[in-house]
Amino acid sequence: MVFVRKIDQFLAAVEYVCIGGLTLLALALGTMQVVLRYAFNTGFDWSAEAFTLATITAMLFAGSRAVREDKHVRVELAALLTSHKVGRVLKLLGHLVTLLLCAYFAYCGALYVQFTKMIGSVSPDSGIPDYVIYSLVPLTMGMFVIRYVIRIILVLRDEDVESVHGLSDEIEKARRTAS
């Protein structure tokens, strides 16, 4: 379990730096572009693409962070209305299906990265090779996969973080007591 915690801590640090750094970069690029455009009637062709790329990449890393903190989007009504054991099984199934979907996205993303590298396409605005940009998909989806593996291990060990998602603590306690 120590190894899993070390992986979790490493990914958390990477997520923290990437989310914060890319958000600040996007803010700086957006502000720069607005000032240049409205104050000096000029700008850079590449800044819109860089702003979009920084924002999307930060969001993808934030998605991985959301999985870590059990704040990811999911349907959980059935798990909340059942016993703890049934809810745990439903959570495991949900995590497994989501893990497989993220692994599929990572695989398909890797295939697309290979394809764009093979054809040598580049972004017309920035001149950056497309495979560099598209490599963010298998990278971030790979992080999602690792996060879901960790979540599955925690659920199996009954150490998973329980999130209430808007329900009062009393309702959550009543659900646990009934199981």
Summary of the structure (lengths in Angstrom):
residues: 179
radius of gyration: 20.5
end to end distance: 27.3
largest distance: 66.3
contacts: 476
relative contact order: 0.12
helix: 77%
strand: 1%
